[in-house]
Every structure is written in structure tokens, then in C-alpha cells.
């Protein structure tokens, strides 16, 4: 193993961009704080963020909680 120093950049908080230490001492990672974590959750809940899909779902589509086929 070499003694070369590897320059690894810290990941940044997806909400505010602050550097986040990726270790057990950062309980909210990838977020820097509980506040940023809750902001992100709120954006998902308000559907400001979404996962892209080719499937178009409308309010008229029927949903079912049944697991039987």
C-alpha cells in the first residue's frame, strides 16, 4: 500500500450545499442537519420533487391496496 495522500472531497448537503462529513457522527447524512432533512421531505410531500417516469398517472386512475390478484 502506498503512502500517497488521496484528496477526497466531502459530499454536500442536497438542500443547502454545505459539506457533510460522511461518518457516524453525522446522523442526518446526506443532509447536514435535521432542518435540511425536513425541508427535503416537505419538497417530496408537496410533489416539488419527483422521480422521472414515462408512465402517466392521473387522478382518474384507480388505486387499490389489495394485494390479491
C-alpha positions as CSV (number, residue, x, y, z in Angstrom):
1,X,0.0,0.0,0.0
2,X,1.4,3.4,-0.9
3,X,1.6,6.4,1.4
4,X,0.1,8.7,-1.2
5,X,-2.5,11.1,0.1
6,X,-5.8,10.8,-1.6
7,X,-7.8,14.1,-1.7
8,X,-11.4,13.1,-1.2
9,X,-14.0,15.8,-1.2
10,X,-16.8,15.7,1.3
11,X,-20.3,15.2,-0.1
12,X,-22.5,18.2,0.1
13,X,-26.0,18.6,1.6
14,X,-28.5,18.3,-1.2
15,X,-30.6,21.1,0.4
16,X,-28.1,23.8,1.3
17,X,-24.8,22.6,-0.3
18,X,-22.8,22.6,2.9
19,X,-20.1,20.0,3.2
20,X,-21.2,16.9,5.2
21,X,-18.7,14.6,7.0
22,X,-19.7,11.1,5.9
23,X,-19.3,9.3,9.3
24,X,-21.4,8.0,12.2
25,X,-21.0,11.5,13.8
26,X,-23.3,12.9,11.0
27,X,-26.7,11.3,11.9
28,X,-28.6,13.2,9.2
29,X,-26.3,12.4,6.2
30,X,-26.6,13.0,3.4
31,X,-28.1,16.2,4.9
32,X,-26.1,18.5,7.2
33,X,-28.9,18.9,9.7
34,X,-32.4,17.8,10.7
35,X,-33.7,21.1,9.3
36,X,-32.3,20.4,5.8
37,X,-33.7,16.8,6.0
38,X,-37.2,18.1,6.8
39,X,-37.0,20.7,4.0
40,X,-36.3,17.9,1.6
41,X,-39.1,15.7,3.0
42,X,-41.5,18.7,2.6
43,X,-40.5,19.2,-1.0
44,X,-41.2,15.5,-1.8
45,X,-44.6,15.7,0.1
46,X,-45.6,18.8,-1.9
47,X,-44.6,16.9,-5.1
48,X,-42.0,19.6,-5.9
49,X,-39.5,16.7,-6.4
50,X,-40.4,13.5,-8.2
51,X,-38.7,10.6,-9.8
52,X,-39.0,10.8,-13.6
53,X,-41.1,8.2,-15.3
54,X,-42.6,7.5,-18.7
55,X,-45.8,6.3,-17.1
56,X,-48.5,9.0,-16.9
57,X,-50.7,8.6,-13.8
58,X,-53.8,10.8,-13.5
59,X,-56.2,11.5,-10.7
60,X,-58.8,9.4,-12.5
61,X,-56.6,6.3,-12.4
62,X,-58.0,3.8,-9.8
63,X,-55.7,2.8,-7.0
64,X,-56.1,-0.4,-4.9
65,X,-54.5,-1.5,-1.7
66,X,-55.4,-5.1,-2.4
67,X,-52.5,-7.5,-2.8
68,X,-54.6,-10.3,-4.2
69,X,-54.6,-11.0,-8.0
